[in-house]
């Protein structure tokens, strides 16, 4: 039978959603790569499988099995802990399909449970959990090293200061210290953009440069603030607002849907 899907994005960081409450889909790396390919598939930065926690074998221990779980895969097929833009799209999908009873509810992820609030205007606020500033490191672009701060937002980030983020060539993977980030790292380049605001570009592990990265905006804000505070973050795909406290963080931004459809079962079978 054809497989239903939705296509959505959060500040132009786009995703294919696959409703699969009982975890019946054989979501292989090859199928994720094919779905995300913008020539042979639907095209996306990642895949969000909409599944109950009880159907996810590697879900964190102690998580309520009846919670909806965002099973997130990067465009290269790799599994990721968290996606701030993806969880907003995921949350709005749950509300629009009456899969939750209120506008505020928990969402499971490999980074833990995140509370989401979906507003009538399509804006979604997500509790992103605690932010940990780690040691300093560098990223290299075009032969130049950029100083940065390691940040843990449930997944690894390196937020680097740059005078001109628009002029950076992020086509290729920036260099980074593999000993410091053995599982890869999302690399943000940030610059001031007026009072209470920064501008950011990001190269995501397993994807490449994207128009936005939700956890990346939180990491960039925390690094720019040096701790707690609020910032507006401008990314190529739009604008979000980040609040960082001593115990947690929130990300507020839009979530939009552009298409609903069905994936051919013949095509799906051929990608295994």
N, C-alpha and C positions, 0 to 999 in steps of 0.2 A: 504494500500500500504506500502511496505517496506520503512523505514526511512533512508535516506543517512547519513553517518557520515564520519569524518576524524579522524585519531589518530595522534597526534603530541606531541612534547615535546620541552621545553626550558631548556637546561642543565639538562636533565633527570627528570624534573618536568613535568609529562605527563598529557595530557588532551584528552577528547573526544569532538570534535566539531560537533555541530548539526546545519546545515544550516536551518534557519527558519525565513526568512525575514519578514513575516507578523504576526509572533507570534502565529501560529496556533497549535503548539505542546502543549499538556498538560504535562508540565515538572514538575511532582510531586516530592516531596522529595524521595518517594519510588523508583521512576524510576532512579533518580540520584544515589541513593545508589546502586541500582542494576547494573547500567552501570559501576560504578567505582569499583565494587567488582571484584577482580582479579581471582575469581573462577567461579562465576555465570554470570559475565558480560564481558565487554571488558577490564576492568581494567584501572584505571586512578586515579590521585590525584584530579581531578575535571572535571567539564563539562563546556564548553564554547558554549552558544547558540548564533548563529550569526543572529541578528535580527535588524530591523530598530528601532530607538529610539521611533518613534510614536506608536509602538506596545508594548511598555514596560510601564505598568501603573505606576510603582514606579520610573521611570527615574527622575533624578533631574530636577527641574523647570528651564525653560529658555533654555533647550538644543534643538538644531535644530532637528526637528522630522525626517529629512531625513538622519541623521548621522547613520552610522553603530554602533550598541551598543553591547558591550561584556557583555552579561548576564552570570555572573560567579557564579557557585555553587560549594561549597566544596564537598568532597567525602561523607560527612554525609548528604548531601542534603541541608545544610544551605546556605543562600545567603550571598555572600561576596562583599565588596565594590570595591576591586581592586585586580589584580594579575599581577605582573610585568613580570613573565615568560609567563603567559597566553596571555597577550596583545601582546607580540612579535609573538607568534604562530598565534593569531587571525589576526594580521596585515599582516603577510605573506600569510595567506589564502586569504585575500581580494585581494591582488596583484595577486596571482597565478590564481584566478578565475575571474580576470578583473572586480571586483566589485568596484574598485576605478580607477580614471583616471591618477593618478600620484604616484610616489614612496613615497611622503610625504603627509599625510592626517590625519584628526582627527578621533579618536575612542572614542565613548561614553562609560562611565562606571558610576557606582553609586558613584564613587569618583570624577566625573566630566569628562570633555573632556581631552583626552591625545593625543598629536601629535606624530605620529609614522613615522619613515623613514625606508624603507626596501631597503637594499643594494643588489647589484647583487650577492655577495658572501653568501647571506643568513643571514648575520648579520642584526640585527634590533636595532635601537635606539629609545627609547621611552622617551618623556618628562613625568616625573613622578610627577610633581607638587611640591609644597612647602613641606619642611620637618620641623616639629616642634619637638624640643627636650623638653620633659616633665620632670617631677620630677624623682627622683631615686626610685627604688623598688628592690625586690629580687625574684629570682626563685630558687626552691629547687629541687635538683636531688640527689638521693641516700642519703638523710638525710643531704646534705650539701647545704648551702645557697650561691648563687652567686649574687653579686651586679650587678645591671644593670641600664640602663637609658631607660625610656619610650620614645618612638618615634612615632609620628603620620605621616604616609605616605599615608593618606587617609583611612588607616585601622590601628589598634593598634599593636604595637610591644614593646617588652622588650629586649634590646640588653645587654647581660651579658658578662663580661670578664671571661675567663677561661684559665688556663695555658695549658691544654691539651684537646682540643676539641675532639680528636680522642678517648679518653678513656671514654667519657661520655656514660652512658646508657640512651638513650632517648626513650626506648620502651614504657614506661608509660608516662602519662601526667605530666610534671614538675609542682610542686606546685607554685602558684602565688597568689598575693593579689587580691581577687575577688572584693573587694571594689574599688580598683584602676582600675580594668579592668572588669567592670560588664558584658560586652559582649564577654568575652574571650580575648585571646591575642596570637599573634605569638611570640615565644620565640627563640631568636638567642643567640648562644654561640660563642664568637669570640676570636681569639688569633693572635698576630703578625705573619707575614709570610715573613719577609724581608722588605727592603725599598719599601714604597708605596704599600704594600699589606697586606691583612689579610686573615685568614682562618676562615670559618664559618660552623656551623651546625645549623639546625633549626627544631623546633617542631611546626607545623602549627595547629592552632585551626581548629577543624572539620576534620582534616586529620591524624595527627600524624607526625612522622619524615618524611621529604621528602628529595629528593636528592638536592633540590634547592628551593629557594623562592625569587622571583624577588623583591617584596617590602621589603623583609627581608634583601636582600643585600644592598639596599639603606639605610634602618634603621641602619644596622650594620656599614656601612661606615660613616654615619652621627655621630653615637655615638663614633666611633673610632677617627674621626677627631675632634670631639667637635664642629663641625660647617661646614664651607665651605672647599672644597678641592677635590682632586681626589684620588681614591683608586682602585686597582685591588682586586677583591674578589674571593677567591678560595672556591668553595663548592664541596661536593662529586660528583656532576654531571658535573662539568666543571669549567669554569672561565668566569666572567663578569667584566665589567668596569663601575664604578659609578662616576659621577661628582655631587657634591653638591655645590650650590651657595646660596647667601643670599635670593634669590627669588624663587628658584626651584631646580630641580635635573633631571639628565638623567641616563638611564640604557641602556647599550649596550651589546648585547650577541646574541648567535645563536638561531635560530628557525628551527626545522626540522620536517618533516612528515614521518611517517612510514607505513601508510595504509589508503586506502579508501575502503568503503564498504557500506553495507546496513544492518540495524537492522530488524530482523523479526517482522512483525506487530503482530504476535501471541505472541511472547515473550514480546513485548512492552505492549500489552494489559494485560498480566498476571501480570505485575509489578505495576499496579495502586493501 
